[in-house]
């Protein structure tokens, strides 16, 4: 199976803790393409207190990524986005256009601190939804409150959230407990997206094929296609899941 859409990756060089330069951007895109990915959303971190870049900086790097992608494959597409570290001003920044939604859709990728209170995350999801956006909770398996009680994820969904998990974590890179948490969510069909969260060409890469093979083996080709192709495709086409 190929034709994956990676909705969460840090390929744009020099903006955050992802790709460091053009060479790494090229390597990350080549890894993604060779691993079956055909569409990527370049979700640089949006956390102005930590990462200091302008809209112009982002647009220049995005154009560079699109140029590099053309040399790798005619069918390799790059779209804009941010991974938003949620704060008290995040919804305002979404409404003002400071934050880039996923592929210019209503979907917005949002993350929290690993030890953030469960109620705080629920409240944030609710605020984003009420503002007219479709929140995608990034790497939900990283939150301690979720690992302690995976059934809580259903409350995020009830508040309007979609759920994303990291491919490498499903394969066990963050330990057995996190892997088991993802398994429980998959069995409950509470995972909408699996993405690379790729940051580099070492430990956190843009490769998705091994994860797709594992997902097909354990949960069936249908669920794999839904999570890694069909659902992400709805972001690109700006349709609600």
VOGU-817050 format. One record per residue: residue in three letters; chain; x, y, z of N, C-alpha, C in turn. Coordinates in steps of 0.001 Angstrom, whole numbers. Layout:
// residues N
NODE resn chain     n_x     n_y     n_z    ca_x    ca_y    ca_z     c_x     c_y     c_z
NODE  ala     A       X       Y       Z       X       Y       Z       X       Y       Z
...
***
This chain:
// residues 241
NODE resn chain     n_x     n_y     n_z    ca_x    ca_y    ca_z     c_x     c_y     c_z
NODE  unk     A     842   -1191       0       0       0       0     884    1251       0
NODE  unk     A     581    2187    -892    1295    3451    -950     280    4572   -1137
NODE  unk     A     784    5779   -1274    -102    6922   -1452    -520    7551    -145
NODE  unk     A     352    7461     866      28    8002    2190      62    9528    2182
NODE  unk     A    -736   10112    3065    -672   11541    3342    -194   11717    4773
NODE  unk     A     930   12385    4935    1527   12630    6252    1090   14008    6720
NODE  unk     A     182   14057    7688    -393   15339    8106     432   16038    9180
NODE  unk     A    1526   15434    9624    2300   15998   10737    3780   15691   10529
NODE  unk     A    4532   16682   10076    5974   16515    9902    6656   17881    9905
NODE  unk     A    7921   17874   10283    8682   19114   10468    9822   19156    9453
NODE  unk     A    9450   19346    8197   10414   19257    7096   11022   20596    6708
NODE  unk     A   10385   21707    7100   10873   23007    6651   12118   23404    7432
NODE  unk     A   13200   23684    6749   14486   23882    7436   14608   25220    8163
NODE  unk     A   15212   25144    9352   15581   26345   10080   14465   27081   10778
NODE  unk     A   13287   26478   10902   12172   27154   11556   11940   26675   12983
NODE  unk     A   12106   25380   13200   11860   24818   14533   12915   23763   14829
NODE  unk     A   12540   22707   15541   13492   21649   15888   13465   20510   14873
NODE  unk     A   12953   20793   13677   12922   19800   12610   14145   19899   11717
NODE  unk     A   13926   19828   10408   15039   19864    9449   15936   21077    9703
NODE  unk     A   17244   20837    9669   18193   21905    9969   18562   22730    8748
NODE  unk     A   18553   22098    7570   18995   22806    6368   18365   22153    5140
NODE  unk     A   18698   22697    3971   18112   22178    2734   18481   20716    2517
NODE  unk     A   19711   20341    2857   20130   18955    2661   19248   17992    3444
NODE  unk     A   18942   18349    4699   18081   17476    5501   16654   17471    4966
NODE  unk     A   16178   18609    4494   14858   18665    3853   14802   17678    2704
NODE  unk     A   15817   17695    1848   15860   16780     710   15859   15328    1172
NODE  unk     A   16648   15030    2182   16732   13662    2686   15401   13204    3278
NODE  unk     A   14749   14091    4014   13469   13741    4637   12392   13503    3586
NODE  unk     A   12382   14322    2543   11400   14130    1478   11677   12855     692
NODE  unk     A   12943   12562     450   13286   11318    -240   12881   10097     585
NODE  unk     A   13125   10154    1898   12720    9055    2782   11211    8864    2739
NODE  unk     A   10489    9971    2789    9032    9902    2762    8548    9289    1445
NODE  unk     A    9078    9774     349    8644    9301    -969    8948    7813   -1153
NODE  unk     A   10151    7418    -759   10542    6011    -897    9758    5097      38
NODE  unk     A    9129    5686    1047    8336    4920    2000    6840    4973    1682
NODE  unk     A    6503    5494     502    5111    5444      66    4294    6694     266
NODE  unk     A    4882    7730     849    4145    8971    1075    4132    9804    -207
NODE  unk     A    2981   10371    -515    2856   11205   -1707    2382   12622   -1386
NODE  unk     A    1927   12829    -158    1486   14158     265    1957   14407    1687
NODE  unk     A    2507   15602    1933    2937   15967    3279    2402   17350    3625
NODE  unk     A    2013   17520    4882    1648   18840    5392    2782   19285    6302
NODE  unk     A    3381   20422    5966    4588   20892    6654    4209   21657    7923
NODE  unk     A    4075   20923    9013    3531   21473   10261    4625   21977   11195
NODE  unk     A    5274   23059   10825    6254   23669   11726    5568   24079   13028
NODE  unk     A    6308   23982   14132    5751   24355   15432    5300   25816   15433
NODE  unk     A    4111   26052   15983    3676   27418   16263    3693   27595   17768
NODE  unk     A    4769   28192   18240    4956   28486   19659    5887   29691   19716
NODE  unk     A    5334   30898   19550    6154   32102   19396    7138   32348   20532
NODE  unk     A    6876   31814   21713    7803   32013   22824    9053   31163   22685
NODE  unk     A    8988   30144   21830   10117   29221   21675   10752   29334   20289
NODE  unk     A    9919   29370   19254   10411   29386   17878   10084   30733   17241
NODE  unk     A   11120   31429   16821   10958   32801   16355   11180   32874   14840
NODE  unk     A   10089   32807   14103   10157   32979   12654    8925   33746   12202
NODE  unk     A    9034   34381   11063    7939   35191   10544    7117   34410    9525
NODE  unk     A    5979   34973    9173    5149   34370    8123    5952   34283    6824
NODE  unk     A    6727   35313    6550    7562   35325    5346    8592   34201    5379
NODE  unk     A    9205   33991    6548   10161   32890    6695    9497   31563    6349
NODE  unk     A    8295   31363    6890    7573   30112    6643    7268   29951    5154
NODE  unk     A    6752   30989    4531    6365   30902    3127    7573   30610    2231
NODE  unk     A    8715   31212    2544    9925   30963    1759   10362   29509    1869
NODE  unk     A   10326   28960    3085   10730   27558    3282    9727   26605    2645
NODE  unk     A    8448   26962    2687    7428   26127    2063    7645   26074     554
NODE  unk     A    7943   27197     -48    8214   27226   -1489    9447   26391   -1814
NODE  unk     A   10470   26483    -968   11667   25666   -1167   11306   24185   -1138
NODE  unk     A   10485   23782    -165   10086   22375     -48    9340   21920   -1293
NODE  unk     A    8482   22776   -1826    7736   22418   -3031    8668   22251   -4231
NODE  unk     A    9681   23088   -4325   10652   22988   -5419   11455   21694   -5308
NODE  unk     A   11900   21400   -4084   12654   20166   -3853   11788   18951   -4161
NODE  unk     A   10528   18996   -3759    9613   17879   -3983    9438   17580   -5471
NODE  unk     A    9421   18608   -6285    9252   18413   -7728   10403   17609   -8323
NODE  unk     A   11589   17781   -7752   12752   17035   -8244   12724   15576   -7808
NODE  unk     A   11993   15291   -6735   11925   13921   -6215   10843   13116   -6916
NODE  unk     A    9692   13733   -7143    8594   13026   -7814    7507   13992   -8242
NODE  unk     A    7004   13828   -9455    5947   14706   -9959    4677   14620   -9117
NODE  unk     A    4513   13496   -8421    3301   13285   -7631    3509   13551   -6145
NODE  unk     A    4604   14203   -5777    4867   14526   -4372    4389   15946   -4096
NODE  unk     A    3403   16072   -3210    2763   17356   -2934    3050   17819   -1509
NODE  unk     A    3246   19134   -1349    3499   19729     -39    2426   20780     236
NODE  unk     A    1855   20749    1445     832   21711    1847    1231   22404    3149
NODE  unk     A     670   23584    3407    1017   24328    4624     275   23828    5858
NODE  unk     A     811   24204    7018     185   23877    8285    1066   24284    9448
NODE  unk     A     539   24184   10635    1301   24387   11871     924   23312   12878
NODE  unk     A    1860   23023   13771    1536   22274   14979    1499   23297   16102
NODE  unk     A     311   23532   16643      95   24630   17578     232   24153   19021
NODE  unk     A    1162   24756   19748    1212   24499   21188     145   25383   21820
NODE  unk     A    -881   24759   22395   -2060   25508   22822   -1759   26395   24025
NODE  unk     A   -2177   27677   23895   -2087   28638   24992   -3388   29429   25040
NODE  unk     A   -3444   30380   25946   -4659   31178   26117   -4963   32050   24900
NODE  unk     A   -3963   32273   24034   -4181   33113   22853   -4329   32324   21556
NODE  unk     A   -4302   30998   21637   -4287   30179   20421   -5539   30364   19569
NODE  unk     A   -6711   30356   20181   -7939   30490   19400   -7979   31850   18715
NODE  unk     A   -7569   32883   19427   -7506   34218   18824   -6556   34228   17633
NODE  unk     A   -5422   33552   17766   -4447   33501   16675   -4976   32696   15491
NODE  unk     A   -5797   31690   15769   -6427   30940   14678   -7397   31832   13924
NODE  unk     A   -8209   32569   14660   -9226   33414   14044   -8613   34562   13252
NODE  unk     A   -7459   35044   13702   -6804   36167   13018   -5968   35719   11829
NODE  unk     A   -5766   34403   11684   -4991   33892   10572   -3507   33771   10839
NODE  unk     A   -3072   34040   12065   -1648   33897   12392   -1219   32428   12345
NODE  unk     A   -2139   31553   12706   -1874   30112   12704   -2332   29520   11387
NODE  unk     A   -1489   28665   10822   -1830   27998    9563   -2581   26704    9874
NODE  unk     A   -3774   26606    9359   -4528   25369    9499   -3945   24322    8551
NODE  unk     A   -4378   23095    8683   -3842   22013    7858   -4351   22126    6429
NODE  unk     A   -3432   22375    5503   -3760   22491    4079   -4870   23507    3829
NODE  unk     A   -4857   24593    4626   -5843   25677    4484   -7280   25192    4670
NODE  unk     A   -7462   24165    5490   -8790   23628    5782   -9260   24151    7140
NODE  unk     A  -10348   23585    7654  -10798   23914    9011  -10071   23085   10072
NODE  unk     A   -9315   22082    9635   -8563   21251   10570   -7345   22006   11102
NODE  unk     A   -7105   21903   12397   -5927   22525   12990   -5261   21522   13934
NODE  unk     A   -3955   21371   13789   -3188   20414   14588   -2741   21094   15870
NODE  unk     A   -3104   20513   17007   -2824   21154   18287   -2160   20168   19237
NODE  unk     A   -1160   20648   19965    -456   19812   20931    -451   20463   22313
NODE  unk     A    -113   19637   23307     -79   20084   24690    1173   19513   25363
NODE  unk     A    1483   20026   26540    2593   19478   27304    2249   18046   27729
NODE  unk     A    3230   17152   27776    2950   15741   28094    2196   15534   29411
NODE  unk     A    2437   16383   30388    1800   16206   31695     602   17137   31876
NODE  unk     A     110   17707   30776   -1021   18629   30873   -2254   17924   31429
NODE  unk     A   -2988   18642   32246   -4199   18105   32869   -5225   17702   31809
NODE  unk     A   -5867   16563   32023   -6844   16045   31070   -7979   17038   30846
NODE  unk     A   -8467   17646   31910   -9553   18610   31792   -9169   19822   30976
NODE  unk     A   -7926   20234   31087   -7425   21375   30306   -7478   21063   28813
NODE  unk     A   -7071   19851   28448   -7093   19460   27035   -8529   19431   26519
NODE  unk     A   -9429   18870   27316  -10851   18838   26922  -11384   20249   26689
NODE  unk     A  -11057   21153   27598  -11524   22535   27495  -10958   23205   26247
NODE  unk     A   -9686   22943   25954   -9065   23524   24765   -9742   23029   23492
NODE  unk     A   -9992   21728   23431  -10668   21151   22262  -12046   21784   22073
NODE  unk     A  -12734   21977   23178  -14061   22579   23125  -13993   24012   22595
NODE  unk     A  -13019   24771   23061  -12878   26163   22617  -12561   26243   21123
NODE  unk     A  -11679   25371   20672  -11315   25363   19254  -12522   25001   18390
NODE  unk     A  -13268   23989   18825  -14456   23559   18079  -15500   24664   18010
NODE  unk     A  -15734   25336   19123  -16746   26386   19161  -16351   27584   18304
NODE  unk     A  -15043   27726   18042  -14576   28820   17192  -14720   28484   15710
NODE  unk     A  -15181   27253   15414  -15436   26874   14029  -14339   26056   13376
NODE  unk     A  -13372   25609   14179  -12283   24796   13646  -12476   23331   14034
NODE  unk     A  -11745   22463   13357  -11807   21026   13619  -10467   20593   14215
NODE  unk     A  -10365   20521   15540   -9084   20239   16190   -8617   18805   15986
NODE  unk     A   -7341   18663   15655   -6680   17365   15584   -5677   17329   16726
NODE  unk     A   -5907   16445   17694   -5002   16348   18836   -3769   15564   18417
NODE  unk     A   -2625   16231   18439   -1374   15619   17979    -863   14587   18979
NODE  unk     A    -279   13534   18449     346   12447   19230    -302   12251   20607
NODE  unk     A   -1561   11849   20575   -2349   11743   21805   -1738   10760   22797
NODE  unk     A    -961    9804   22276    -351    8785   23139     780    9344   24004
NODE  unk     A    1183   10572   23785    2259   11173   24570    1756   11777   25872
NODE  unk     A     459   11932   26009     -86   12586   27191    -282   11568   28308
NODE  unk     A     301   11856   29439     280   10917   30560   -1150   10590   30964
NODE  unk     A   -2024   11576   30941   -3413   11344   31349   -4103   10344   30434
NODE  unk     A   -3671   10267   29161   -4248    9308   28216   -3658    7923   28424
NODE  unk     A   -2356    7844   28626   -1708    6550   28864   -2270    5907   30132
NODE  unk     A   -2556    6718   31127   -3116    6200   32379   -4536    5687   32198
NODE  unk     A   -5286    6290   31283   -6692    5899   31068   -7069    6177   29612
NODE  unk     A   -6731    5261   28683   -6987    5481   27255   -8452    5762   26915
NODE  unk     A   -9362    5281   27750  -10781    5501   27466  -11158    6981   27509
NODE  unk     A  -10295    7800   28083  -10568    9236   28143  -10594    9879   26753
NODE  unk     A   -9929    9260   25792   -9862    9836   24450  -11252   10026   23858
NODE  unk     A  -12191    9172   24240  -13554    9317   23724  -14149   10666   24100
NODE  unk     A  -13709   11224   25233  -14207   12545   25635  -13656   13643   24731
NODE  unk     A  -12407   13488   24296  -11866   14442   23325  -12722   14418   22054
NODE  unk     A  -13041   13211   21605  -13821   13061   20378  -15215   13650   20552
NODE  unk     A  -15808   13434   21717  -17128   13997   22003  -17114   15526   21954
NODE  unk     A  -15966   16105   22287  -15839   17570   22268  -15520   18108   20871
NODE  unk     A  -15358   17195   19910  -15134   17625   18538  -13749   17348   17988
NODE  unk     A  -12929   16616   18732  -11548   16377   18308  -11414   15186   17375
NODE  unk     A  -10388   15251   16554   -9887   14105   15810   -8553   13723   16427
NODE  unk     A   -8188   12451   16303   -7044   11925   17042   -5936   11478   16100
NODE  unk     A   -4718   11985   16362   -3539   11588   15596   -2534   10895   16513
NODE  unk     A   -1929    9820   16030    -847    9158   16754     381    9081   15848
NODE  unk     A    1533    8913   16473    2795    8848   15732    3099    7427   15283
NODE  unk     A    3544    7309   14048    3824    6003   13463    4865    5228   14258
NODE  unk     A    5948    5882   14626    7021    5191   15338    6562    4674   16690
NODE  unk     A    5644    5377   17328    5147    4945   18634    4311    3666   18517
NODE  unk     A    3586    3528   17409    2848    2279   17188    3804    1106   17030
NODE  unk     A    4991    1383   16534    5998     337   16352    6828     107   17614
NODE  unk     A    6555     881   18667    7209     621   19949    8373    1501   20311
NODE  unk     A    8611    2593   19570    9793    3416   19834    9735    4148   21169
NODE  unk     A    8531    4324   21710    8388    5033   22989    8002    4092   24124
NODE  unk     A    8213    2805   23901    7957    1841   24958    6649    1080   24799
NODE  unk     A    6574     -18   25540    5439    -930   25419    4132    -311   25907
NODE  unk     A    4214     491   26958    2992    1061   27522    2321    2010   26528
NODE  unk     A    3122    2823   25863    2583    3743   24853    2044    2961   23662
NODE  unk     A    2782    1943   23248    2319    1101   22137     987     441   22476
NODE  unk     A     857     -72   23674    -400    -709   24092   -1546     293   24145
NODE  unk     A   -1237    1531   24521   -2262    2576   24526   -2818    2794   23124
NODE  unk     A   -1921    2859   22141   -2365    3047   20754   -3188    1854   20297
NODE  unk     A   -2770     641   20668   -3531    -558   20303   -4959    -468   20834
NODE  unk     A   -5107     -28   22071   -6442      93   22657   -7285    1097   21889
NODE  unk     A   -6679    2202   21491   -7415    3216   20741   -7796    2713   19351
NODE  unk     A   -6904    1975   18723   -7204    1418   17397   -8340     400   17476
NODE  unk     A   -8338    -412   18517   -9408   -1391   18680  -10757    -706   18872
NODE  unk     A  -10736     460   19493  -11961    1227   19712  -12270    2143   18522
NODE  unk     A  -11435    2076   17486  -11570    2908   16289  -11606    4385   16662
NODE  unk     A  -10688    4766   17562  -10593    6148   18017   -9314    6830   17543
NODE  unk     A   -8721    6292   16495   -7578    6937   15846   -8000    7341   14437
NODE  unk     A   -7875    8621   14132   -8283    9121   12810   -7106    9279   11855
NODE  unk     A   -5903    9514   12423   -4719    9748   11600   -3490    9112   12246
NODE  unk     A   -2628    8531   11415   -1283    8163   11836    -319    8963   10970
NODE  unk     A     588    9669   11612    1528   10528   10896    2938   10275   11413
NODE  unk     A    3916   10808   10696    5306   10531   11073    5787   11396   12225
NODE  unk     A    5305   12631   12329    5901   13616   13244    7413   13668   12997
NODE  unk     A    7784   13515   11729    9197   13462   11375    9920   14762   11659
NODE  unk     A   11096   14636   12299   11917   15793   12633   13302   15751   11976
NODE  unk     A   13741   14549   11602   15102   14420   11083   15221   13109   10300
NODE  unk     A   16440   12686   10049   16659   11443    9297   17235   10345   10178
NODE  unk     A   17186   10567   11481   17707    9572   12425   16604    8866   13161
NODE  unk     A   16338    9309   14372   15357    8633   15216   13916    8982   14833
NODE  unk     A   13670   10224   14428   12304   10666   14131   12221   10995   12645
NODE  unk     A   11993    9964   11849   12043   10102   10395   10648   10268    9798
NODE  unk     A   10615   10443    8489    9355   10605    7760    8872    9306    7127
NODE  unk     A    9416    8191    7533    9037    6906    6944    7720    6392    7534
NODE  unk     A    6819    5949    6661    5512    5445    7105    5229    4006    6681
NODE  unk     A    6013    3456    5750    5680    2147    5184    5683    1035    6225
NODE  unk     A    6682    1014    7098    6745     -50    8104    5534       1    9022
NODE  unk     A    5128    1200    9385    3941    1363   10225    2699     868    9490
NODE  unk     A    2576    1210    8210    1419     771    7427    1372    -746    7334
NODE  unk     A    2522   -1366    7134    2574   -2829    7063    2120   -3447    8384
NODE  unk     A    2581   -2869    9474    2212   -3368   10805     711   -3182   11048
NODE  unk     A     209   -2019   10682   -1205   -1722   10895   -2081   -2663   10079
NODE  unk     A   -1696   -2921    8843   -2452   -3860    8003   -2462   -5256    8617
NODE  unk     A   -1319   -5674    9117   -1196   -7018    9686   -2046   -7181   10943
NODE  unk     A   -2021   -6167   11802   -2688   -6282   13101   -4163   -5879   13083
NODE  unk     A   -4509   -4939   12216   -5863   -4380   12266   -6601   -4428   10928
NODE  unk     A   -5923   -4880    9881   -6585   -5049    8598   -6312   -3909    7636
NODE  unk     A   -6335   -4252    6357   -6029   -3267    5320   -7052   -2147    5275
NODE  unk     A   -8306   -2453    5593   -9348   -1439    5548   -9093    -308    6524
NODE  unk     A   -8770    -681    7776   -8512     348    8786   -7239    1121    8455
NODE  unk     A   -6258     426    7932   -5019    1088    7526   -5293    2132    6448
NODE  unk     A   -6036    1763    5443   -6341    2691    4352   -7138    3891    4863
NODE  unk     A   -8077    3641    5749   -8884    4740    6291   -8013    5753    7017
NODE  unk     A   -7106    5251    7871   -6320    6129    8733   -5179    6812    7996
NODE  unk     A   -4566    6127    7037   -3352    6651    6421   -3557    7242    5023
NODE  unk     A   -4738    6996    4440   -5006    7534    3101   -6331    8299    3061
NODE  unk     A   -7423    7645    3419   -8746    8245    3237   -8979    9449    4149
NODE  unk     A   -8791    9289    5454   -9010   10403    6379   -8090   11589    6092
NODE  unk     A   -6774   11359    5921   -5906   12489    5579   -6307   13160    4270
NODE  unk     A   -6809   12360    3331   -7257   12920    2068   -8413   13888    2240
NODE  unk     A   -9211   13669    3279  -10325   14577    3538   -9849   15928    4049
NODE  unk     A   -8689   15947    4699   -8108   17234    5071   -7741   18011    3813
NODE  unk     A   -7091   17333    2881   -6678   17992    1644   -7882   18495     854
NODE  unk     A   -8958   17726     841  -10166   18119     104  -11111   18967     937
NODE  unk     A  -10690   19273    2194  -11447   20154    3090  -12842   19616    3428
NODE  unk     A  -12909   18303    3618  -14161   17652    3980  -14099   17123    5407
NODE  unk     A  -15210   17155    6092  -15261   16638    7455  -15328   15118    7429
NODE  unk     A  -14611   14480    8340  -14641   13021    8456  -15974   12596    9056
***
